[in-house]
Amino acid sequence: MDGSAAFIAVSYFFGAGFPKDKIWNILCSFALGIVWGLIAFRLLHVPSISGVIASSVMFGIMTFIVLFLQGTIMKFTLVPAWLIAWGTTMLILSNITIHNWGLFVFQLYACMVLGIFVIGYFSDYFNQIMFRLFPEKNDHEQETDTEETDNMADHKA
């Protein structure tokens, strides 16, 4: 298994606006998504479910269950994180042979966690350092630059 799960996880985290206050909700949702991926993978090995129509119905029912659980007894979960982990699990499972399922699940979840904490938090820390070294112009300087640009455009016209 490669680091693709880490990058997918941190991409969701950044896409959601880097919500540090929801980190545990996201990690819990990732764990549930992995479980959902394992369940779907197992169900797809049942001959009567592996067809296009039956598997579409199965995915629809499983998605409904996710939405139902999140809306009722599991309000702490985040559906997009759950679905991303589910899809990531399914994608990886369809491309590699698993010899040790426990190790696979541990590695997959660890990659997602490390993606957020190592890639995400390191990138955030690096971003903060860069803003300290190269601060953005303040509002007054930006207004002055805009006025100068407008005046130059007026003189050219």
Contacts in CASP RR format, 6 or more apart in sequence:
PFRMAT RR
TARGET T0000
AUTHOR 0000-0000-0000
METHOD contacts of the structure
MODEL  1
MDGSAAFIAVSYFFGAGFPKDKIWNILCSFALGIVWGLIAFRLLHVPSIS
GVIASSVMFGIMTFIVLFLQGTIMKFTLVPAWLIAWGTTMLILSNITIHN
WGLFVFQLYACMVLGIFVIGYFSDYFNQIMFRLFPEKNDHEQETDTEETD
NMADHKA
1 92 0 8 1.000
1 96 0 8 1.000
1 104 0 8 1.000
1 107 0 8 1.000
1 108 0 8 1.000
1 111 0 8 1.000
3 111 0 8 1.000
4 88 0 8 1.000
4 92 0 8 1.000
5 88 0 8 1.000
5 92 0 8 1.000
5 108 0 8 1.000
5 111 0 8 1.000
5 112 0 8 1.000
6 111 0 8 1.000
6 112 0 8 1.000
6 114 0 8 1.000
6 115 0 8 1.000
6 118 0 8 1.000
6 119 0 8 1.000
7 115 0 8 1.000
7 119 0 8 1.000
8 84 0 8 1.000
8 88 0 8 1.000
8 112 0 8 1.000
9 30 0 8 1.000
9 84 0 8 1.000
9 85 0 8 1.000
9 88 0 8 1.000
9 111 0 8 1.000
9 112 0 8 1.000
9 113 0 8 1.000
9 115 0 8 1.000
9 116 0 8 1.000
10 115 0 8 1.000
10 116 0 8 1.000
10 119 0 8 1.000
10 120 0 8 1.000
10 123 0 8 1.000
12 26 0 8 1.000
12 80 0 8 1.000
12 81 0 8 1.000
12 84 0 8 1.000
13 19 0 8 1.000
13 26 0 8 1.000
13 116 0 8 1.000
13 120 0 8 1.000
14 120 0 8 1.000
14 123 0 8 1.000
16 22 0 8 1.000
16 26 0 8 1.000
16 78 0 8 1.000
16 80 0 8 1.000
16 81 0 8 1.000
18 120 0 8 1.000
18 124 0 8 1.000
19 26 0 8 1.000
22 78 0 8 1.000
23 116 0 8 1.000
25 76 0 8 1.000
25 77 0 8 1.000
25 78 0 8 1.000
25 81 0 8 1.000
26 78 0 8 1.000
26 81 0 8 1.000
26 116 0 8 1.000
27 112 0 8 1.000
27 113 0 8 1.000
27 116 0 8 1.000
28 76 0 8 1.000
28 77 0 8 1.000
29 77 0 8 1.000
29 78 0 8 1.000
29 79 0 8 1.000
29 81 0 8 1.000
29 82 0 8 1.000
29 85 0 8 1.000
30 81 0 8 1.000
30 82 0 8 1.000
30 84 0 8 1.000
30 85 0 8 1.000
30 109 0 8 1.000
30 112 0 8 1.000
30 113 0 8 1.000
31 85 0 8 1.000
31 109 0 8 1.000
32 74 0 8 1.000
32 77 0 8 1.000
32 82 0 8 1.000
32 85 0 8 1.000
33 81 0 8 1.000
33 82 0 8 1.000
33 83 0 8 1.000
33 85 0 8 1.000
33 86 0 8 1.000
33 87 0 8 1.000
33 89 0 8 1.000
34 85 0 8 1.000
34 86 0 8 1.000
34 89 0 8 1.000
34 105 0 8 1.000
34 108 0 8 1.000
34 109 0 8 1.000
36 62 0 8 1.000
36 66 0 8 1.000
36 82 0 8 1.000
36 85 0 8 1.000
36 86 0 8 1.000
36 89 0 8 1.000
37 85 0 8 1.000
37 86 0 8 1.000
37 87 0 8 1.000
37 89 0 8 1.000
37 90 0 8 1.000
37 93 0 8 1.000
38 89 0 8 1.000
38 93 0 8 1.000
38 105 0 8 1.000
39 62 0 8 1.000
40 58 0 8 1.000
40 59 0 8 1.000
40 62 0 8 1.000
40 86 0 8 1.000
40 90 0 8 1.000
41 89 0 8 1.000
41 90 0 8 1.000
41 93 0 8 1.000
41 94 0 8 1.000
43 49 0 8 1.000
43 58 0 8 1.000
44 50 0 8 1.000
44 55 0 8 1.000
44 58 0 8 1.000
48 54 0 8 1.000
49 55 0 8 1.000
49 58 0 8 1.000
63 83 0 8 1.000
66 79 0 8 1.000
66 82 0 8 1.000
66 83 0 8 1.000
66 86 0 8 1.000
67 79 0 8 1.000
69 77 0 8 1.000
70 77 0 8 1.000
70 78 0 8 1.000
70 79 0 8 1.000
70 82 0 8 1.000
85 112 0 8 1.000
88 108 0 8 1.000
88 112 0 8 1.000
89 108 0 8 1.000
92 108 0 8 1.000
98 104 0 8 1.000
137 145 0 8 1.000
END
